[in-house]
Amino acid sequence: MSSIKSTTIVGAGIAGLTAALALARKGIAARVLEQAPAFEEVGAGLQLSPNASRVLADLGLLDVLSTRWSEPDHILLSSGKSLAPLASVPAGQSARSRWGAPYGVLHRASLQAALVDAVWAEPLCTLETGRRIESVRDVPSGAPDEVLIAADGVWSTLRKAVPGALPARYSGNIAWRLLVPYAAAPPFLNPRTVTAFLGPHAHLVAYPLAEAQAFNIVAIHAQEDAPPEGWSRTGDTVARMRLQNAFAGWHADIGDLLNAAQAPLMWPLFGCPDGAWTDGKTVLIGDAAHAMTPFAAQGAAMAIEDAALLANRLAAATDVGEALRAFEKTRRERVARVRSRGAFNRFAYHARGPAALARNLVLALRKPESLAADFDWLYGYRTPD
Ligand SMILES: Cc1cc2nc3c(=O)[nH]c(=O)nc-3n(C[C@H](O)[C@H](O)[C@H](O)COP(=O)(O)OP(=O)(O)OC[C@H]3O[C@@H](n4cnc5c(N)ncnc54)[C@H](O)[C@@H]3O)c2cc1C
């Protein structure tokens, strides 16, 4: 029986809300403090792989999520130059049977709304908006043994409370996010797949968002210099030109899609180096601990896995410090492996010249089922008790 009765969680993003629910289901109260005055449509599409949807299913969210998301039939890798498929991994019903949970795509706001509703309905959770927490001193004092969970995202201010935690760094890549309504979508966008179009130093991912009746497009290109402070979120003329240049030489339909985009959002991509996550009282989770580039589409999934393990560890704890360190150790190994997969994808997706030819040849020789088997360790993962 745990000696921990209550926690304070800073940040009501994917990590904080999932942690609150997971803790409450183990009998531990969670007080969530969120800086935003209200929950707005922040972000864009998310792919939720089976390792994440399994946790959400265990928390009772699958029925509501199933009404909002779609489950693509395949995950495709395609050539950005010819649009021809290079490889296909079965998803849809195959994901459910192979990995025991669905592969869904939805708007981040839909996931956040489902989590907020579940947190509101949970008697052991409270959720306060308009509560910005700059430092540990701002956290309202609770029970003496209370655990502080910092789920305040990539720009975490509570990170500085943990000695050895490291701030986020620019990754050398820019993401652009845009929505293309189904009614205006060019025919090469497939409503039944997640497709990653690959090319030199860049790639573009497209998938349907059923709730928005639109395709979610993420175009990512390498850019050595970090955008200067003050660049608008929609990107200025120079930024738009760099986007066009990054995709010059690709299939004309992709160039046209990016040209026609109305006010796409520009997201310089940041990641956290491998620093400390806990001092034995405060623990960082989600992007606050290990923000990563989206090359493996696993940032939110790792936040959700963090939440599940943290709840298990705290529920079984007799010593908080030990429980938090055990949590950090287990999660660090898993996150490191996922990061390596992201780094591999970055190399493979953005390859050029002979490396790209070799990639295409290797992919052409692989059968869909054998490609799916490569993901068993990632998507088939189950949180330890
Ligand atoms: C282009 C792109 C595509 C992506 N695609 C995917 C994908 O397909 N699949 C996937 O799994 N992941 C994806 N990710 C990653 C994913 O979006 C993040 O990893 C995830 O949202 C992190 O969740 P979080 O709860 O840790 O942080 P956030 O979602 O950033 O939440 C942090 C919360 O804390 C609040 N907060 C911050 N500071 C304070 C403060 N001082 N006081 C109080 N509250 C505060 C914020 O308002 C916010 O609500 C993508 C990311 C990008 C950039």
The ligand as a MOL file (V3000), in Angstrom:
LIG
                    3D

  0  0  0     0  0            999 V3000
M  V30 BEGIN CTAB
M  V30 COUNTS 53 58 0 0 0
M  V30 BEGIN ATOM
M  V30 1 C 5.5230 18.8830 -35.6490 0
M  V30 2 C 5.2600 17.9510 -34.5080 0
M  V30 3 C 4.5900 16.7540 -34.7440 0
M  V30 4 C 4.3890 15.8390 -33.6900 0
M  V30 5 N 3.7440 14.6600 -33.9600 0
M  V30 6 C 3.6180 13.7340 -32.9640 0
M  V30 7 C 2.9610 12.4920 -33.2340 0
M  V30 8 O 2.4980 12.2380 -34.3340 0
M  V30 9 N 2.8730 11.5850 -32.2130 0
M  V30 10 C 3.3730 11.8300 -30.9580 0
M  V30 11 O 3.2870 10.9550 -30.0700 0
M  V30 12 N 3.9720 13.0260 -30.6700 0
M  V30 13 C 4.1000 13.9740 -31.6460 0
M  V30 14 N 4.6730 15.1820 -31.3760 0
M  V30 15 C 5.1620 15.4630 -30.0100 0
M  V30 16 C 4.0560 15.8670 -29.0450 0
M  V30 17 O 3.2970 16.9280 -29.5610 0
M  V30 18 C 4.6670 16.2760 -27.6940 0
M  V30 19 O 5.6720 15.3650 -27.3270 0
M  V30 20 C 3.5970 16.2720 -26.6000 0
M  V30 21 O 2.5590 17.1730 -26.9140 0
M  V30 22 C 4.2270 16.6230 -25.2450 0
M  V30 23 O 3.2480 16.6690 -24.2550 0
M  V30 24 P 3.5290 17.3590 -22.8510 0
M  V30 25 O 2.2800 17.1920 -22.0630 0
M  V30 26 O 4.8120 16.8630 -22.3000 0
M  V30 27 O 3.7820 18.8870 -23.1950 0
M  V30 28 P 2.7070 19.9850 -23.7430 0
M  V30 29 O 1.6960 19.3080 -24.6280 0
M  V30 30 O 3.5400 21.0620 -24.2940 0
M  V30 31 O 1.9680 20.4500 -22.4210 0
M  V30 32 C 2.5770 21.2690 -21.4550 0
M  V30 33 C 1.4790 21.9870 -20.6910 0
M  V30 34 O 2.0610 22.7030 -19.6080 0
M  V30 35 C 1.5340 24.0190 -19.5680 0
M  V30 36 N 2.5700 24.8600 -18.9390 0
M  V30 37 C 3.7660 25.2130 -19.4600 0
M  V30 38 N 4.4570 25.9860 -18.6040 0
M  V30 39 C 3.6650 26.1140 -17.5080 0
M  V30 40 C 3.8290 26.8040 -16.2630 0
M  V30 41 N 4.9450 27.4920 -16.0190 0
M  V30 42 N 2.8340 26.7410 -15.3380 0
M  V30 43 C 1.6810 26.0320 -15.6040 0
M  V30 44 N 1.4830 25.3740 -16.7680 0
M  V30 45 C 2.4570 25.4160 -17.7150 0
M  V30 46 C 1.2820 24.3580 -21.0350 0
M  V30 47 O 0.3550 25.4140 -21.1820 0
M  V30 48 C 0.7440 23.0260 -21.5580 0
M  V30 49 O -0.6480 22.8950 -21.3670 0
M  V30 50 C 4.8550 16.1360 -32.3920 0
M  V30 51 C 5.4910 17.3520 -32.1440 0
M  V30 52 C 5.6890 18.2560 -33.1890 0
M  V30 53 C 6.3650 19.5610 -32.9000 0
M  V30 END ATOM
M  V30 BEGIN BOND
M  V30 1 1 1 2
M  V30 2 1 2 3
M  V30 3 2 2 52
M  V30 4 2 3 4
M  V30 5 1 4 5
M  V30 6 1 4 50
M  V30 7 2 5 6
M  V30 8 1 6 7
M  V30 9 1 6 13
M  V30 10 2 7 8
M  V30 11 1 7 9
M  V30 12 1 9 10
M  V30 13 2 10 11
M  V30 14 1 10 12
M  V30 15 2 12 13
M  V30 16 1 13 14
M  V30 17 1 14 15
M  V30 18 1 14 50
M  V30 19 1 15 16
M  V30 20 1 16 17
M  V30 21 1 16 18
M  V30 22 1 18 19
M  V30 23 1 18 20
M  V30 24 1 20 21
M  V30 25 1 20 22
M  V30 26 1 22 23
M  V30 27 1 23 24
M  V30 28 2 24 25
M  V30 29 1 24 26
M  V30 30 1 24 27
M  V30 31 1 27 28
M  V30 32 2 28 29
M  V30 33 1 28 30
M  V30 34 1 28 31
M  V30 35 1 31 32
M  V30 36 1 32 33
M  V30 37 1 33 34
M  V30 38 1 33 48
M  V30 39 1 34 35
M  V30 40 1 35 36
M  V30 41 1 35 46
M  V30 42 1 36 37
M  V30 43 1 36 45
M  V30 44 2 37 38
M  V30 45 1 38 39
M  V30 46 1 39 40
M  V30 47 2 39 45
M  V30 48 1 40 41
M  V30 49 2 40 42
M  V30 50 1 42 43
M  V30 51 2 43 44
M  V30 52 1 44 45
M  V30 53 1 46 47
M  V30 54 1 46 48
M  V30 55 1 48 49
M  V30 56 2 50 51
M  V30 57 1 51 52
M  V30 58 1 52 53
M  V30 END BOND
M  V30 END CTAB
M  END
